[in-house]
Amino acid sequence: MRRKNNRLSLLLWAAVLCSAAVVASCSTTSALPEGEQLYIGIDKITYSEHENSDHFVTTQEEVEAALACEPNGALFGSSRIRSPFPVGLWVWNAFSKSESKFGKWMTNNIGKTPVLMSSVNPALHASVAQSVLRNHGYFRGKVGYEELTMRNPKKGKIRYDVQLNHLFTLDSIAYVGFPAVGDTLIKATLDDALIHRGDPFSVATLDAERNRITQLFRNNGYYYYQPSYASYLADTIMVPGKVQLRFQLADGIPEQANHKWYIGRTTVDLRKSRMERLTDSISRRRFTLRFSGRRPAVRAGVLMRDIKLRRGQLFCYDDLMETENNILSSGLYSSVNFRFTPRDSTLTCDTLDYYRRTKFGIAKHNVNIWDSANNIFCTGHYGETDGKNHYNYL
């Protein structure tokens, strides 16, 4: 039995060595379709008409990511450096046209389909890279390319030329159309602004400033305010080579988003299973706890400590997130949903009642916290118990 196994091993190794010898003698282009070229990477990317700066370095990184396209045998994902031993490509050229089972097995399991020049689409890569330039303030930037044929006419590379030209910077910044209270908030926090006069134009920085304003409003009572309720208008004509920027509140936003909201009643439903019927409740000054049975599965004091939203206070997004993160870190719940509902439908209503539905859980998995619109607010991992209810009761 041992002799048979040894003989089988020798035959297998002999087959592998023979295959390796055949593969090593193969060309990387012998089985290419007629008229096609093997793409062997980017020749180089040249940059012209730019000033060296941190902004240029960031732009350069994003441009090269847009132009990147890996050839066969790329080392560490590089678009320029290839392995001298593209075994997968050798195997594909040696066996891709084989009808034998062995040849098909080699092609499917070891072979790598060649990356062709016709599939790289340098025009698309150049177009995307040019959009990157514009997003970073190089509004007159251009990206060109050239397809290069190697000594072996079946192999090709691509050379890119990036002309950045003038970098547009911010000349003036104005926040326009916000309610008086909102305008006061913005002016009071201008030291925290992420965009300043003289800064290079950058879409990423503009988005960060938009999110800062959104967070500012939500932390000061504007629960219904959304990032999409304000947009940028950029004028590049009035001052040549510069951008006059306006951050403007949109027309027709919901009335609810135009004023502050205060926290009203807080109600917490605590279930041990999804379909469990709630039969009792406990009311405290700050909230009402509804549950099933003689007593809740979690003592009321624990819930009171975790809830940072106070009745009569302005809605604050940071307080909401702290509340929900406390829920995640407690390790007591398998699912959490919450919603805020206006106390009534009148135009003068400024009170939000907070309703939270939780399911007590002991299984080990991730917990997602959802709002009433099914937007996930945060995700956490909580531990597992031994299956016994060893928490503090009333």
N, C-alpha and C positions, 0 to 999 in steps of 0.2 A: 504494500500500500504506500509506504514511504517512497519507494523507488518511482512509483507512478506519479506521485506528487512532485518529486524532484524533476522528473522528465517533463511534466506539464509546465513547471516553472521555467525550465530551460527553453522550451519551445516558445513560451510567452515572451521571455526576454529577447529571444532571437527575433521574434516578429516585431517587437518594439524597436530594436536596433536597426533592423532592415528598413522599417518605416521611417526612422529618424534619418537614415542615410539617404533615402529617397527624397524626403522633405528638404534636407539640407541642400540637395542639388537642384531644387526647384527655383523657378523665378517667382518674383512677387507680382508679376504682371502677365504671366503666360495664359491665364484663363479669363482675362478681362474681356468684356463684350467689345465687339468691333467699334472703333471710333471713340472709345472711352479712355480716360486717363486716371491713373491712381493718384489720389490726393496724398501728398506726403508732408503736409504741414504749411504753416505760415513762414514765408521767407524772412520778412522783417516788417516792423511797423515804424514808420518815420513820422516825427512830429515837427511842425514848423510854425513860425510866427506865434510864439508863446513866451510868457515869462515864468521862470521857475518859482513856484510857491506851493504852499500846502493845498490850496484850492486846485492847482494844476495836477498835483499828485493824485488827489482824490478823483478828479475827472479822468485822468489817465487810467487808473485802475478800472473804472467802470467802462471806459471805451474798450479796453483790452478784453474785459469780460464779454462785451457785446460781440467782439470780433472772433472770440475763441471758437475753435472747431478742432477736435482731436482727430489726428490721423490714426491709421492702424499702428499698433505698437507704441502708442504715446506713453512716455514715462511720467508718472505722477500727474496725469491729466494735462500735460503740456501740449500746446499747439505747435511747438517748434522742435522739441527733442523727442526722438524716437529710439526705441530699442534696436540694437544691431541684429537682434534675433527675433523677427516677427513670426514666431512659430505658427500662430493661428492663421496668418496670411499665407504662409508656405503650404500649410495643410489644405487650405481652401483651394489654392491654385493646383495642387497636386491631385485632389480627389473630388472636386466639385462636379466634374463631368463623369465621374465613375458611376456605373450602374450596379456594382457589386454591393453586397450588404456591408462589407468591411469599409469600402470607400464612403458609403453613405453615413456609416457610423462615425468615421473620422471627420467628415465634413460637419455633421450636426453637433458633435460633442467637443471637437478640438478646433475646428476651422473657424475663422472669423471672416465675415463678409467684407470685401474691400470697400473703403470709403472712396467714392468717385468724385472727381472734380465737378461733375454735373450735378451732384447732390449737395455740394457744399453751399451753393448759392451766395457767393460773395457780395452780390448787389444788395441782398436783404441784410446781411451783416453790416454792410457799410451804411445802409439807411438807418438801422437801429442805432449804430454808433453816432451818426449825425444828430439823431434825436437826443442822445445823451449829452452831446455838446451843447445843444440849445437849453437843455434842462439845467446846465451849469453856467449859463450866461454867455456862452460863445454863440451868439445868434447868427453870426456870419461864418461859422465854422463849416468846413466841408470834409468829407471822407471819400477818397477815391481808391481804386484798387487796380491791380494788374495781374493777370494770370500768366505765370511763367512756365515754360516747358523745359524740362531737364534734358541732359544728354540722352537719356532713354526717353524717346518721345512719348512713351506711355506713362510717364510720371510728370506730375505738375505741382507747383507751389503757388501761393498767393502772396502778393506784396500789397500792403496798405499804406496810403499816404494820408495823414491827418493834418489838415490846416486849421488851426484854431482861430487865427485872426483876433480881432479886438474882444476883450472881456468886458461885458457890460456890468456896471456896478449900480447900486441903489443911490439915487440922487435925493429923493424925498420919500417919506412914508406917512400916510394919513389913514386914520381909522374913521370911517364915515358911516352915518346912518344909524348908529346904535342908540338905544334909549338913553335918557340922561343918566340914569343910575349905572347902566352898563358902561357908558362912556367914562364916567367917573372911575369905575373899577379899572378900566384899561389904562387911563392916565396915571392912576396911583401905582401901577405896577410896571411902568415903562422901563424901569431899571432891570426888570426880569425879561424884557423882550429879547427874542432870539434874532431879530433882524435890525440892522442899524444902517444909518447913512454911510455910504462908502464901502459897504460889504459887497462882495461879488453876488450877482443874482444866482439863486439856487432854489430849485423847486423843492428839494428835500427840506431846506431850512424854512421855506414858506409854509410847508405842511406842518412842520414842527411848531411854528408860531401859531398857526390855526388851531392846533391841538392844545397849545398853552392857553389860548383865549377860551376855548371850550371848557377846559378844566377849571379855569378861573371862574367862569359863569356858573358852572355846576356846583362849585364849592361855595357859592354865594347865593343859593336859592333857585337858580334857573334850571330846574330839573328837566324841562322839556327842550332845552337848547341842544342843537345838533351841529356838528362841524360843517355840514352842508348848508347851513343857514347864512353863511357869509362867504364871499369869494373875492379873489384878487383881480384888479384891473391894472394892467401895466402899460404905461405910455413910454415908448422909446423914440418918439419924434420930437417932443418939446425941447429936450436937452440932448444934443447929439452924443451918442456913445454911452448914455446913462438911462436909467429906468426911474420914472416917477411912478410910485406904487400907491395904490389905494386898496385898503382892505375894507370891503363894503358889505353891510347887512343886506341880505336879499329882500326883495319885495314879496309881500304875500305870505310871510311865514305865519304859522299858527299863533293865535292870540295867546295860547298857553305858554308859548316860549318867550313872550315879551315881558313877563313880570315874575317876581320872586314867589316861591312857595314855601310854606311852613309845614312842619311835621304835625300830624293830627294823632288819631288813635293808632295804636299798634296791636295787631292781633296775630297770635302764633298758633297754628294748628299742629299738633304733634300726634302722629300715628305710628303704630308698630307695623302696619301693613297698608298697602295702597287702598284697599276697600274697607278698612276699619271705620265704623261709624263713631263719631264723637258724641259722647254722652254727658260730659261735665265740663266745667270751666272754672278758672280762678282769675279774678280781676285784681289788678294792682293799679297803683296810680299811673304807672307808665305804660302798662300793656295788659292785654287779656290773653290767658293761655287756655286753649281748648284741647281736651284729651278724652280718652276712653278709660273707663274703670274708676277705681276709688281714688287713685292718685296718678299724676303724670310720671312718665318714665324718667324725666329729668327734673331736678328740683328747680323751682321758680327762680331762686337766687342765682343759679348758674346762668339762666337765660337773661336775667336782668343785668348781670355783669357783662355779658357778651354784646348786648344791644347798646350801641353808641348813639343811636338816633333818639333825641329827646323831644318830647311833646312840647310844641310851642316854639321850637328853635327853627331857624332857617334850614332847609334841606342842604346837606353838605355831602358831596360825592365821596370825599375821603372818609367821612364817618360811615357811610354805607359800606365802602370797601373794607374798612376795619371790622365792621360788624360781620360781614360775610366771611372774611378770613378767619375770624374767631370761630365761626361755625365749622369751617374746614379743619382747623387745628384741634378742635375738641375731640374729633374722632367718634362722634356719637350718631352721625346721620348718614344714610345711604343716598338720599336725594333731597334737594332743596329747591323750591320755587318761591319767587316773591313778586309782588306787584305794588305799585302806588296808584291809588285811585282818588280823584278829586272828591271832596266831601259832597259837593252838589254840582249841578250843571249851570249855575248862574255865572254871569260874566265877572262878578266881583269875588268869586270863590278863590281863595289863596291857600287852602288847606289840603294836604295830601294824607290820606289814611294809608298806613303801611300794613300789608297783609303778607304773612309768610307761612308757607306750607312745607312742613318737614316730615320726613319719614325716618323714624328711629331705626338704625341698622347696626348689625354686628359683623357683617361679612367684610372681607378685605378687598377693596377696589377703589378706583378713583371716584370722587364725588364732583359733579358739575353743579354749579349754582346758576340758575336761569332766571331771567326776568320775565314779565308777562308777555313780551314780544318774542320769546324764545331766543334772546341774545344771551350767549354764555358770558358771564361776568368773570368767573374764575374757576379754576380746577385745582383740586388738591387730592392728596393721598392720606387716608387715615388708617389707623392700625386695626388689629383684630382683637376680639376678646375671647374668653373661653366659653362663650355662649350663655353665661350666667348674667342676670341683671344685678350687677354689683355697684350700681350708681347710687347717688344720694337721693332719697325720696323726701317728700314732705311728710 
